[in-house]
Amino acid sequence: MAEQLLTVGKLVNTHGIKGEIKVLPITDFPEERFAKGKRLLLIPEGGKPSFWITIDSARYHKNMYILKLEGYSNINEVEKYKGSMLKVSKDDLIELPENEYYYHDIIGCSVITDENEDKPLGVITEIISPGANDVWVVKPTSGADILIPVIDDVVLDVDVNNKKVKIHLMEGLL
């Protein structure tokens, strides 16, 4: 079985002429993922072969990370990788505190209600982060998507091992 990979960033541009790159972080742990000495899998656009890179230095600047990679010292060496994705092995996951979950753990979970546990409401297809709390987008078997706020009054139980989430339908959610 192929190794499972998770995206942690996208290489959006170069920075300066000394081979630094600008990375848009797609992770909750950018300080950990982009630390000196960390290895990331660079997956270029267009189906070119992927390869491992090692971070020599990193700094946060204007909602991006500026990375210097080991072995790259010139803009011409890194410019061709614009648009590439940076990934880590699923084995490299950071352990989360209790009652916190990765998006990939939640997406695909079946949603049931505390009133009718035998009939699933639908499946979580997306997670939106508008501000105060996340919102799960639930795709029912028929009809429009249902938006479920991720708050203690609504989400009663999350069982990622069995891919089930139990919720309480507050008035006005449907």
Secondary structure, DSSP 8 states (H G I E B T S, - for coil): ----EEEEEEEEEEETTTTEEEEEE-SS-HHHHTSTT-EEEEE-GGG---EEEEEEEEEEETTEEEEEETT--SHHHHGGGTT-EEEEEGGG-----TT---HHHHTT-EEEESS-TTS--EEEEEEE--SSS-EEEEE-SSSS-EEEE-STTTEEEEETTTTEEEE---TT--
